[in-house]
Amino acid sequence: MLGPLLFLLYVTDLPDWVLSSMHMFADDTKLCRVIWSKMDIDLLQEDLNSLARWCAKYLLTFNPQKYKVMHVGHKMDSAYHMPDTQDISAKYKIEASVKE
């Protein structure tokens, strides 16, 4: 019981390191950002870089086998990576078009 509580106290500042929306549950973390432009792609990548710096500071690592990217609706060419690991490609793509 004490272990999970200490872990939650340990990661409580993680959302302060990013500009994108972050959702955390237990040891899972989801980073979300609406992509309207190339600048949004760059900001999301910078948030991933910030997460890597946070990990280095606290001597923790993310599990690369659990990295996933989900694109919903945008067709912009985007690729993301966590520093010191492979690229994270989109595992799920949901294309949507809206008629006006």
Buried (B, 14 or more C-beta within 10 A) or exposed (E): EEEEEEEEEEBEEBBEBBEBEBEBEEEEBEBEBEBEEEEBBEBBBEBBBBBBEBBEEEEEEBEEEEBEBEBEEBEEEBEBBBEEEEEBEEEEEEEEEEEE
